[in-house]
Amino acid sequence: MFHKARQPRAGIPAARYFALMSLPEPRRAGAPLRALDEVVERLGAPTARVAPKATSLSARAAQLLADGPCDPHTLMRIVCGVDRLQVDAAARMADVLLGSRPEFVQLDDDRWALVHDGQVVQRPTTRAPREVEPVAAREVPADPLRLDTMRFAVVDVETTGSQPGLWDRVTEIAIVPVDGGRVGDPWAQLVQPGRSIPPMITALTGISDAMVADAPPFGAIADAVTERLEGRVFTAHNARFDHRFVESELSRTHGLRLDGTALCTVRLTRRLVPALTRRSLDRVCAYFGVRIDGRHRAGGDALATAQVLVRLLGIAADRGIERWPDLMTTLSASAGRTSARRRALPTSAHEDLDA
């Protein structure tokens, strides 16, 4: 049984589809044809070709319609390989893609069909419909804001004091990459601060003037630092301290600034593990069973913080926090209740020195 087919429409190349979306609905059966030149003039475009060359999309449409007529919504979803598509958009896409080709017609019930020897090809009744050749597989880009795909740079610095940009300098820096929940190899470097290290700092970190006497100044390692931070979320335990020192050194030696939001594992712990009232690195590591090899040395502290970060992100995922904006919302909700009190108190160099 065959249906009477409509006359093929005057078509517009697919490249003009999005411009056509603002035009009135396509011509229906019995309505006068709109001159193609009039449409082109409205678009302000060069003269459109009435008969475009066959494309892989039209070839897939022909393969699908070889099994019989199909409504435009289903047809365009399968041909274009998309899951979500508005019905009216699909109708216009089908009109643009197929309307000018003589082998395709639109039936009175709005379905599209394939024409062979002047007849509409119907679905065979003696065999099961063929499966349409799938759209060529292509890699779908990962959501860059999903926490399990984001790239982090966990940083720890040891310094001569607590005043970056004035007289205090970095004496050691370490950076540990974390990718997809996997902790990478740490990079650590002693730094010649250009000033003496106070005895109380040496007693805490074990870093002495003799140890940094032959170490490179920060300016000599700045490129290595920026290379390891590029494209990653700056993360640290008490991130404000480490971020300020690294930015101060980069500004002083190379005129650079750090962009982006720093992620603080102290704040994360406060929000995700509220039962843990003391949040020094020692306490947090003990809570998660993380061993610190070389406490108050940049390499050991950064590696331990990276392992803590992975565990905190795991807790966040268990609570349905899977994307960066959601994590920032969670942190902001907790910050609002404490910001007024914290502004009234002096800021310590390290929140975890009292562990």
C-alpha positions in Angstrom: 0.0 0.0 0.0 1.4 3.4 -0.9 0.6 6.9 0.3 0.4 9.9 -1.8 3.6 11.9 -1.3 3.8 15.6 -1.1 5.9 17.5 -3.6 9.5 18.1 -2.5 10.0 21.6 -1.0 12.3 24.2 -2.2 15.1 23.6 0.3 17.8 25.6 2.1 21.3 24.1 2.7 21.8 22.8 6.2 24.3 25.6 6.9 21.5 28.0 7.0 19.4 26.0 9.5 19.9 28.2 12.6 19.1 31.3 10.6 15.9 29.7 9.4 14.8 28.9 12.9 13.5 32.5 13.2 11.4 32.2 10.0 7.7 31.2 9.8 6.7 27.5 9.8 7.6 25.6 6.6 5.1 25.6 3.8 2.4 22.9 4.1 0.6 21.1 1.3 -1.6 23.4 -0.8 0.2 26.6 0.4 1.9 28.7 -2.3 5.6 28.3 -2.6 7.8 31.0 -1.1 10.4 32.1 -3.6 13.9 31.0 -2.5 15.3 34.3 -3.5 13.0 36.0 -1.0 14.2 33.8 1.9 17.8 34.4 0.9 17.3 38.1 0.7 15.8 38.1 4.3 18.9 36.2 5.5 21.2 38.6 3.8 23.2 35.7 2.5 24.6 34.7 -0.9 22.4 32.7 -3.1 21.7 29.3 -1.6 22.1 26.1 -3.5 18.8 24.4 -4.1 20.2 20.9 -4.4 23.0 20.3 -1.8 25.4 17.4 -2.2 24.6 14.2 -0.3 26.0 14.2 3.3 26.5 11.5 5.8 23.4 12.7 7.6 21.2 12.4 4.5 22.8 8.9 3.9 21.8 7.8 7.4 18.3 9.2 6.9 18.0 7.2 3.7 19.2 4.1 5.5 16.6 4.6 8.2 13.8 5.4 5.8 14.5 2.3 3.8 12.5 0.5 6.5 9.5 2.8 6.0 8.3 6.3 6.9 9.4 7.9 10.2 8.2 11.0 12.1 10.7 13.9 12.0 11.4 13.9 15.7 12.5 10.2 15.8 14.3 10.6 12.5 16.4 13.6 13.5 17.3 12.1 16.9 18.6 9.0 15.3 20.3 10.6 12.3 22.0 13.3 14.4 22.8 11.1 17.3 21.2 13.3 20.0 19.1 12.3 23.0 17.2 15.5 23.5 15.6 17.5 20.7 12.5 19.6 20.6 9.8 18.5 18.3 9.5 21.8 16.4 13.3 22.0 16.0 13.4 18.4 14.7 10.7 19.3 12.2 12.7 22.2 10.8 16.0 20.2 10.8 14.3 17.5 8.7 12.9 20.1 6.4 16.3 21.7 5.9 18.2 18.4 5.5 15.7 16.5 3.3 13.3 19.0 1.8 15.4 19.7 -1.3 16.3 16.2 -2.1 14.1 14.3 -4.6 14.6 10.9 -2.9 12.8 12.2 0.2 9.2 13.3 0.6 7.0 14.3 3.5 3.6 12.5 3.7 0.3 14.0 4.7 0.7 12.7 8.3 4.0 14.7 8.5 6.2 11.6 8.4 9.2 11.6 6.1 9.7 8.8 3.6 12.1 7.5 1.0 11.0 7.4 -2.7 12.0 4.7 -5.1 10.8 4.5 -8.7 8.2 7.1 -7.9 6.8 5.1 -5.0 7.0 5.6 -1.2 9.1 2.9 0.4 7.0 1.2 3.1 8.1 -0.9 6.1 8.4 -4.5 4.9 6.0 -6.9 6.6 7.9 -10.1 5.9 11.1 -9.3 7.8 12.2 -7.6 11.0 13.3 -4.0 10.4 17.1 -3.5 9.9 19.0 -1.8 12.6 20.3 1.6 11.4 24.0 1.8 11.3 25.0 3.7 14.4 26.5 7.1 14.3 30.3 6.9 14.3 31.4 6.8 17.9 33.1 9.9 19.1 34.6 10.6 22.4 32.3 12.8 24.6 34.3 15.4 26.4 34.4 14.9 30.2 32.6 17.5 32.3 35.5 19.8 33.3 33.6 20.8 36.5 33.1 17.2 37.8 35.2 16.7 40.9 36.3 13.2 39.8 37.8 14.6 36.6 39.2 17.9 37.9 43.0 18.3 38.3 44.4 19.5 41.6 47.8 20.8 42.6 48.3 20.3 46.4 50.9 22.8 47.6 52.8 23.2 50.8 55.5 25.9 51.6 57.9 26.4 54.4 58.9 30.0 55.1 61.0 32.3 57.2 57.8 33.7 58.9 54.2 34.8 58.3 54.5 38.0 56.3 54.7 37.4 52.6 55.6 40.4 50.5 57.4 42.2 53.3 60.5 40.5 54.6 59.5 36.8 54.8 60.4 34.4 52.0 59.8 30.7 51.0 62.5 28.3 52.1 60.9 25.1 50.6 58.0 24.3 48.3 56.3 21.1 47.3 53.6 20.4 44.8 51.7 17.1 44.5 49.3 16.4 41.5 45.9 14.8 42.1 44.1 13.6 39.0 40.8 11.7 39.1 41.3 10.7 42.7 44.9 9.5 42.1 47.8 11.0 43.9 50.9 11.6 41.8 54.5 11.9 42.6 55.5 14.9 44.7 57.9 17.6 43.5 59.9 19.4 46.3 62.6 22.0 46.2 64.6 23.9 48.8 64.8 27.6 48.1 67.4 30.2 49.0 65.3 32.9 50.7 67.9 35.7 50.6 67.7 36.2 54.3 68.5 34.3 57.4 66.1 31.7 58.8 65.0 32.5 62.4 66.0 29.8 65.0 62.4 29.1 65.9 61.6 28.3 62.3 64.6 26.0 62.0 63.5 24.3 65.2 60.0 23.7 63.7 60.9 22.7 60.2 64.5 21.5 60.5 65.5 23.8 57.6 68.6 25.8 58.4 70.7 28.5 56.7 73.3 25.8 55.8 70.7 23.7 54.1 69.6 26.4 51.7 73.0 28.0 51.2 73.4 26.4 47.8 69.6 26.2 46.9 68.3 28.2 44.0 66.4 31.4 44.6 62.6 31.4 43.9 63.1 33.2 40.7 65.1 30.3 39.3 62.4 27.8 40.0 59.4 30.0 39.2 58.9 28.3 35.8 58.9 24.9 37.3 56.3 26.1 39.8 54.0 27.6 37.3 54.2 24.6 35.0 53.0 22.4 37.9 50.2 24.7 38.8 48.9 25.4 35.3 45.4 24.1 34.7 45.0 22.8 38.2 43.1 23.9 41.3 45.5 25.3 43.9 44.9 23.3 47.0 46.5 23.4 50.5 45.8 22.9 54.2 45.1 26.4 55.3 45.3 27.5 51.7 45.3 31.2 52.3 48.8 31.0 53.8 50.4 29.0 51.0 48.6 30.8 48.3 49.7 34.2 49.5 53.3 33.2 49.7 53.4 31.5 46.3 51.7 34.5 44.7 54.0 36.9 46.5 57.1 35.1 45.2 55.8 34.8 41.7 54.9 38.5 41.7 58.2 39.6 43.1 60.3 37.5 40.7 58.2 37.4 37.5 55.4 39.9 37.9 52.8 37.0 37.9 49.6 36.5 39.8 47.7 33.3 40.5 44.2 33.1 39.0 41.3 31.0 40.2 39.9 29.9 43.5 42.2 28.2 46.0 40.7 25.1 47.7 41.4 24.8 51.5 41.3 21.3 53.1 40.8 23.0 56.5 37.5 24.5 55.3 36.6 21.2 53.5 37.1 19.3 56.8 35.1 21.8 58.8 32.1 21.3 56.4 32.4 17.6 55.6 33.6 16.3 58.9 31.9 18.6 61.5 32.5 16.2 64.3 36.3 16.8 64.0 36.6 20.0 66.1 40.4 20.3 65.8 41.5 20.5 62.2 45.3 20.7 62.2 47.0 18.5 59.6 48.0 16.1 62.3 44.4 15.7 63.6 42.9 15.4 60.1 45.5 12.8 59.0 45.0 10.8 62.2 41.2 10.8 61.5 41.7 9.5 58.0 44.5 7.2 58.9 47.0 9.0 56.7 50.7 8.8 57.7 52.8 12.0 57.5 56.4 11.3 56.5 58.4 14.4 57.3 56.1 16.7 59.3 56.6 20.4 58.7 58.6 19.7 55.6 57.0 20.7 52.4 57.2 17.3 50.7 55.7 15.3 53.6 53.0 17.8 54.4 51.9 18.2 50.7 51.7 14.5 50.1 49.7 13.9 53.3 47.4 16.8 52.3 46.9 15.2 48.9 45.8 12.0 50.5 43.4 13.9 52.8 41.9 15.7 49.8 41.1 12.4 48.1 39.3 11.2 51.2 37.4 14.5 51.5 36.3 14.4 47.9 35.1 10.8 48.5 32.9 12.0 51.3 31.6 14.8 49.1 30.7 12.3 46.4 28.8 10.2 48.9 26.7 13.2 49.8 25.9 13.9 46.1 28.4 16.7 45.7 29.9 15.8 42.4 30.7 19.2 40.7 32.8 22.2 41.5 29.9 24.7 41.8 28.2 22.4 44.2 31.3 22.1 46.3 31.7 25.9 46.4 28.1 26.3 47.4 28.7 23.9 50.3 31.7 25.8 51.4 30.0 29.2 51.1 27.1 27.9 53.3 29.5 27.1 56.1 31.6 30.3 55.7 28.6 32.6 56.1 28.1 31.6 59.7 31.7 32.2 60.8 32.9 35.1 58.6 31.9 37.8 61.1 33.7 36.2 64.0 36.8 35.3 62.0 37.2 38.9 60.7 37.4 40.1 64.3 40.3 37.8 65.1 43.9 38.1 64.0 45.0 35.6 61.3 47.6 33.1 62.3 50.3 32.0 60.0 49.3 28.3 60.2 46.0 27.1 61.6 47.6 23.7 62.4 50.7 24.7 64.3 49.0 24.0 67.6 48.5 20.3 66.9 
